[in-house]
Amino acid sequence: MDIWIAALLGIIEGLTEFLPVSSTAHLLIAGDILGFHPPGEVFTIVIQFGAILSVVAIYWRKFWNVLLGLKGDPAARHFAISVLVAFFPSVIAGVLLHGFIKDVLFAPAIAPYVIATTLIIGGIIILVCERIAPKPRYHDADKLPLLKCLQIGLCQVIAIIPGVSRSGATILGGELLGVERKAAAEFTFYLAVPTMLGASVFDLYQNRDIISLDAGLVIAVGFVVSFLVAWVVVKTFIGFVGRYGLKPFGWYRIAAGLGIFAVMAL
């Protein structure tokens, strides 16, 4: 039964990782509803990395060309530095706040209320900011100024709060900073790779003593399913956002948050 639940959670992760609706919130709520107790604390972070790996697979040629061009291509060096600059704030926040995040914000008695609240607040912010976002000045995700990259990275730090959404924080933050919506979404994909790779390695190391063969199989199923579903989402998301913006996700977040509060009140 855990294998089938892991597959279902992999689908949920793949669908929500790159949408501004918070994949972590959906995984926590779905896991509680299904009564799923993941092996250690690594299941969620590893299937999230499965979704992130889809970005590597889709943009592998870009990453490979950047790697080859680091020595002699200024554009390749700028791309690599820009992603690292945006990644750096999350490293600092993750190291300093890891204990607080795990022990307080993700505590079973608190997490549902935090998630419901941040879903609603985030939805309202999306609806408001989509109306007041300035006219875009930066249209190429590969050529963003380093200061803009740092600012987008600071926006990503907010996503340590359950329910905020890493992609939502960076895309919306990019828009408010004058980055065209599609470019902000694409840069979010790039930034996701070092962010989730670092989180995966860190959590795997911390839970290395409790990973058994059976637990590994459950994790592997969720990982593969998440990768495949996220592949489809990544392929279609930029086009969807370019056409419809983030407003549909804002309304969804508000409805989901209110739904969680309603269920908890029963």
KEVEXZA-803576 format. One record per residue (C-alpha): x, y, z. Coordinates in nm, 2 decimals, padded with zeros to 4 digits. Layout:
residues N
<u = X&v = Y&w = Z>
...
***
This chain:
residues 266
<u = 00.00&v = 00.00&w = 00.00>
<u = 00.29&v = 00.24&w = 00.08>
<u = 00.41&v = 00.19&w = -00.28>
<u = 00.08&v = 00.31&w = -00.43>
<u = 00.06&v = 00.60&w = -00.19>
<u = 00.42&v = 00.70&w = -00.27>
<u = 00.32&v = 00.70&w = -00.64>
<u = 00.02&v = 00.92&w = -00.57>
<u = 00.24&v = 01.16&w = -00.37>
<u = 00.49&v = 01.16&w = -00.66>
<u = 00.21&v = 01.27&w = -00.89>
<u = 00.11&v = 01.55&w = -00.65>
<u = 00.47&v = 01.66&w = -00.61>
<u = 00.53&v = 01.66&w = -00.99>
<u = 00.22&v = 01.86&w = -01.05>
<u = 00.28&v = 02.12&w = -00.78>
<u = 00.66&v = 02.17&w = -00.75>
<u = 00.67&v = 02.44&w = -01.02>
<u = 00.33&v = 02.58&w = -00.97>
<u = 00.29&v = 02.87&w = -00.72>
<u = 00.07&v = 02.66&w = -00.48>
<u = 00.34&v = 02.50&w = -00.25>
<u = 00.43&v = 02.14&w = -00.32>
<u = 00.53&v = 02.10&w = 00.04>
<u = 00.19&v = 02.20&w = 00.17>
<u = 00.01&v = 01.96&w = -00.07>
<u = 00.24&v = 01.67&w = 00.03>
<u = 00.19&v = 01.73&w = 00.40>
<u = -00.19&v = 01.76&w = 00.37>
<u = -00.22&v = 01.46&w = 00.14>
<u = 00.01&v = 01.25&w = 00.36>
<u = -00.20&v = 01.32&w = 00.66>
<u = -00.52&v = 01.24&w = 00.48>
<u = -00.38&v = 00.91&w = 00.35>
<u = -00.22&v = 00.82&w = 00.68>
<u = 00.12&v = 00.79&w = 00.51>
<u = 00.42&v = 00.78&w = 00.74>
<u = 00.73&v = 00.83&w = 00.52>
<u = 01.06&v = 00.66&w = 00.60>
<u = 01.25&v = 00.92&w = 00.80>
<u = 01.22&v = 01.27&w = 00.68>
<u = 01.38&v = 01.21&w = 00.34>
<u = 01.08&v = 01.10&w = 00.13>
<u = 00.94&v = 01.45&w = 00.07>
<u = 01.28&v = 01.61&w = -00.01>
<u = 01.39&v = 01.33&w = -00.24>
<u = 01.07&v = 01.32&w = -00.45>
<u = 01.10&v = 01.70&w = -00.47>
<u = 01.44&v = 01.65&w = -00.61>
<u = 01.29&v = 01.40&w = -00.86>
<u = 01.08&v = 01.69&w = -00.99>
<u = 01.38&v = 01.92&w = -00.99>
<u = 01.58&v = 01.66&w = -01.19>
<u = 01.33&v = 01.70&w = -01.47>
<u = 01.46&v = 02.06&w = -01.52>
<u = 01.81&v = 01.92&w = -01.56>
<u = 01.68&v = 01.67&w = -01.81>
<u = 01.50&v = 01.93&w = -02.01>
<u = 01.77&v = 02.20&w = -02.00>
<u = 02.06&v = 01.96&w = -02.01>
<u = 02.21&v = 02.11&w = -02.32>
<u = 02.21&v = 02.46&w = -02.16>
<u = 02.37&v = 02.34&w = -01.84>
<u = 02.63&v = 02.14&w = -02.04>
<u = 02.72&v = 02.43&w = -02.26>
<u = 02.76&v = 02.65&w = -01.96>
<u = 02.99&v = 02.39&w = -01.80>
<u = 03.20&v = 02.37&w = -02.11>
<u = 03.21&v = 02.75&w = -02.15>
<u = 03.30&v = 02.85&w = -01.79>
<u = 03.67&v = 02.90&w = -01.88>
<u = 03.64&v = 03.11&w = -02.19>
<u = 03.27&v = 03.23&w = -02.24>
<u = 03.17&v = 03.54&w = -02.04>
<u = 02.80&v = 03.46&w = -02.10>
<u = 02.84&v = 03.11&w = -01.95>
<u = 03.03&v = 03.25&w = -01.64>
<u = 02.76&v = 03.52&w = -01.59>
<u = 02.48&v = 03.25&w = -01.60>
<u = 02.66&v = 03.03&w = -01.35>
<u = 02.74&v = 03.32&w = -01.12>
<u = 02.39&v = 03.46&w = -01.14>
<u = 02.24&v = 03.12&w = -01.02>
<u = 02.49&v = 03.09&w = -00.74>
<u = 02.43&v = 03.44&w = -00.62>
<u = 02.05&v = 03.37&w = -00.61>
<u = 02.11&v = 03.04&w = -00.44>
<u = 02.34&v = 03.18&w = -00.16>
<u = 02.07&v = 03.34&w = 00.06>
<u = 01.88&v = 03.01&w = 00.09>
<u = 02.21&v = 02.84&w = 00.20>
<u = 02.25&v = 03.09&w = 00.48>
<u = 01.88&v = 03.07&w = 00.59>
<u = 01.87&v = 02.69&w = 00.56>
<u = 02.17&v = 02.64&w = 00.78>
<u = 02.07&v = 02.90&w = 01.04>
<u = 01.70&v = 02.81&w = 01.06>
<u = 01.69&v = 02.44&w = 00.98>
<u = 01.61&v = 02.33&w = 01.34>
<u = 01.34&v = 02.60&w = 01.38>
<u = 01.18&v = 02.50&w = 01.05>
<u = 01.17&v = 02.13&w = 01.12>
<u = 01.07&v = 02.15&w = 01.49>
<u = 00.83&v = 02.44&w = 01.49>
<u = 00.69&v = 02.53&w = 01.15>
<u = 00.65&v = 02.16&w = 01.05>
<u = 00.53&v = 02.05&w = 01.39>
<u = 00.21&v = 01.84&w = 01.34>
<u = 00.00&v = 02.06&w = 01.57>
<u = 00.10&v = 02.38&w = 01.40>
<u = 00.18&v = 02.30&w = 01.04>
<u = -00.19&v = 02.28&w = 00.91>
<u = -00.27&v = 02.62&w = 01.05>
<u = 00.05&v = 02.77&w = 00.91>
<u = -00.01&v = 02.61&w = 00.57>
<u = -00.38&v = 02.73&w = 00.55>
<u = -00.28&v = 03.08&w = 00.65>
<u = 00.01&v = 03.11&w = 00.41>
<u = -00.20&v = 02.97&w = 00.12>
<u = -00.46&v = 03.24&w = 00.17>
<u = -00.22&v = 03.52&w = 00.23>
<u = -00.01&v = 03.41&w = -00.07>
<u = -00.32&v = 03.39&w = -00.29>
<u = -00.42&v = 03.74&w = -00.20>
<u = -00.06&v = 03.87&w = -00.26>
<u = -00.06&v = 03.71&w = -00.61>
<u = -00.39&v = 03.87&w = -00.70>
<u = -00.27&v = 04.21&w = -00.58>
<u = 00.08&v = 04.20&w = -00.72>
<u = -00.03&v = 04.08&w = -01.06>
<u = -00.22&v = 04.41&w = -01.09>
<u = 00.06&v = 04.64&w = -00.97>
<u = 00.37&v = 04.47&w = -01.11>
<u = 00.58&v = 04.72&w = -01.31>
<u = 00.63&v = 04.70&w = -01.68>
<u = 00.91&v = 04.44&w = -01.74>
<u = 01.26&v = 04.57&w = -01.81>
<u = 01.44&v = 04.23&w = -01.81>
<u = 01.33&v = 03.97&w = -02.07>
<u = 01.62&v = 03.72&w = -02.08>
<u = 01.66&v = 03.48&w = -01.78>
<u = 02.02&v = 03.42&w = -01.89>
<u = 02.13&v = 03.78&w = -01.87>
<u = 01.97&v = 03.92&w = -01.55>
<u = 02.19&v = 04.17&w = -01.35>
<u = 02.35&v = 04.01&w = -01.05>
<u = 02.17&v = 04.24&w = -00.81>
<u = 01.83&v = 04.12&w = -00.95>
<u = 01.95&v = 03.76&w = -00.91>
<u = 02.04&v = 03.83&w = -00.54>
<u = 01.70&v = 04.00&w = -00.49>
<u = 01.52&v = 03.70&w = -00.64>
<u = 01.73&v = 03.47&w = -00.41>
<u = 01.61&v = 03.67&w = -00.11>
<u = 01.25&v = 03.62&w = -00.22>
<u = 01.32&v = 03.25&w = -00.23>
<u = 01.41&v = 03.25&w = 00.14>
<u = 01.05&v = 03.33&w = 00.23>
<u = 00.96&v = 02.98&w = 00.10>
<u = 01.11&v = 02.82&w = 00.41>
<u = 00.77&v = 02.89&w = 00.56>
<u = 00.53&v = 02.60&w = 00.48>
<u = 00.27&v = 02.69&w = 00.22>
<u = 00.46&v = 02.99&w = 00.07>
<u = 00.58&v = 02.81&w = -00.25>
<u = 00.94&v = 02.85&w = -00.37>
<u = 00.84&v = 02.90&w = -00.73>
<u = 00.56&v = 03.14&w = -00.64>
<u = 00.80&v = 03.36&w = -00.43>
<u = 01.07&v = 03.38&w = -00.70>
<u = 00.84&v = 03.43&w = -01.00>
<u = 00.63&v = 03.69&w = -00.82>
<u = 00.93&v = 03.85&w = -00.67>
<u = 01.09&v = 03.86&w = -01.02>
<u = 00.79&v = 04.03&w = -01.16>
<u = 00.79&v = 04.30&w = -00.89>
<u = 01.16&v = 04.35&w = -00.97>
<u = 01.08&v = 04.42&w = -01.33>
<u = 01.16&v = 04.08&w = -01.47>
<u = 00.93&v = 03.96&w = -01.74>
<u = 00.70&v = 03.68&w = -01.62>
<u = 00.83&v = 03.41&w = -01.85>
<u = 01.19&v = 03.50&w = -01.78>
<u = 01.12&v = 03.49&w = -01.40>
<u = 00.97&v = 03.14&w = -01.44>
<u = 01.27&v = 03.02&w = -01.64>
<u = 01.51&v = 03.16&w = -01.39>
<u = 01.31&v = 02.99&w = -01.12>
<u = 01.37&v = 02.65&w = -01.29>
<u = 01.75&v = 02.72&w = -01.30>
<u = 01.76&v = 02.82&w = -00.94>
<u = 01.56&v = 02.51&w = -00.83>
<u = 01.85&v = 02.28&w = -00.93>
<u = 02.12&v = 02.39&w = -00.67>
<u = 01.85&v = 02.47&w = -00.41>
<u = 01.68&v = 02.13&w = -00.41>
<u = 02.01&v = 01.94&w = -00.47>
<u = 02.16&v = 02.10&w = -00.16>
<u = 01.84&v = 02.03&w = 00.05>
<u = 01.84&v = 01.67&w = -00.07>
<u = 02.20&v = 01.60&w = 00.02>
<u = 02.17&v = 01.76&w = 00.36>
<u = 01.85&v = 01.57&w = 00.46>
<u = 01.98&v = 01.24&w = 00.32>
<u = 02.29&v = 01.28&w = 00.53>
<u = 02.10&v = 01.36&w = 00.84>
<u = 01.88&v = 01.05&w = 00.79>
<u = 02.14&v = 00.81&w = 00.66>
<u = 02.11&v = 00.57&w = 00.95>
<u = 01.73&v = 00.50&w = 00.91>
<u = 01.72&v = 00.43&w = 00.53>
<u = 01.66&v = 00.06&w = 00.47>
<u = 01.60&v = -00.13&w = 00.14>
<u = 01.22&v = -00.12&w = 00.19>
<u = 01.23&v = 00.25&w = 00.26>
<u = 01.45&v = 00.30&w = -00.04>
<u = 01.20&v = 00.13&w = -00.27>
<u = 00.91&v = 00.36&w = -00.15>
<u = 01.13&v = 00.66&w = -00.20>
<u = 01.24&v = 00.54&w = -00.55>
<u = 00.88&v = 00.50&w = -00.67>
<u = 00.79&v = 00.85&w = -00.55>
<u = 01.11&v = 00.99&w = -00.71>
<u = 01.04&v = 00.83&w = -01.05>
<u = 00.68&v = 00.93&w = -01.07>
<u = 00.75&v = 01.28&w = -00.96>
<u = 01.02&v = 01.31&w = -01.23>
<u = 00.79&v = 01.20&w = -01.51>
<u = 00.49&v = 01.42&w = -01.40>
<u = 00.72&v = 01.73&w = -01.34>
<u = 00.87&v = 01.68&w = -01.69>
<u = 00.52&v = 01.75&w = -01.84>
<u = 00.46&v = 02.04&w = -01.61>
<u = 00.79&v = 02.21&w = -01.69>
<u = 00.73&v = 02.17&w = -02.06>
<u = 00.40&v = 02.35&w = -02.04>
<u = 00.42&v = 02.59&w = -01.75>
<u = 00.60&v = 02.88&w = -01.91>
<u = 00.36&v = 02.89&w = -02.19>
<u = 00.06&v = 02.88&w = -01.95>
<u = 00.20&v = 03.15&w = -01.73>
<u = 00.28&v = 03.37&w = -02.03>
<u = -00.08&v = 03.34&w = -02.14>
<u = -00.28&v = 03.34&w = -01.82>
<u = -00.04&v = 03.48&w = -01.55>
<u = -00.05&v = 03.37&w = -01.19>
<u = -00.41&v = 03.48&w = -01.11>
<u = -00.56&v = 03.13&w = -01.14>
<u = -00.32&v = 03.00&w = -00.88>
<u = -00.40&v = 03.29&w = -00.65>
<u = -00.77&v = 03.20&w = -00.65>
<u = -00.68&v = 02.83&w = -00.61>
<u = -00.46&v = 02.91&w = -00.31>
<u = -00.73&v = 03.11&w = -00.13>
<u = -00.99&v = 02.83&w = -00.19>
<u = -00.75&v = 02.56&w = -00.07>
<u = -00.66&v = 02.76&w = 00.24>
<u = -01.02&v = 02.81&w = 00.33>
<u = -01.09&v = 02.45&w = 00.27>
<u = -00.82&v = 02.34&w = 00.51>
<u = -00.96&v = 02.57&w = 00.78>
<u = -01.31&v = 02.44&w = 00.72>
<u = -01.19&v = 02.08&w = 00.76>
<u = -01.00&v = 02.16&w = 01.08>
<u = -01.31&v = 02.33&w = 01.22>
<u = -01.52&v = 02.01&w = 01.19>
***
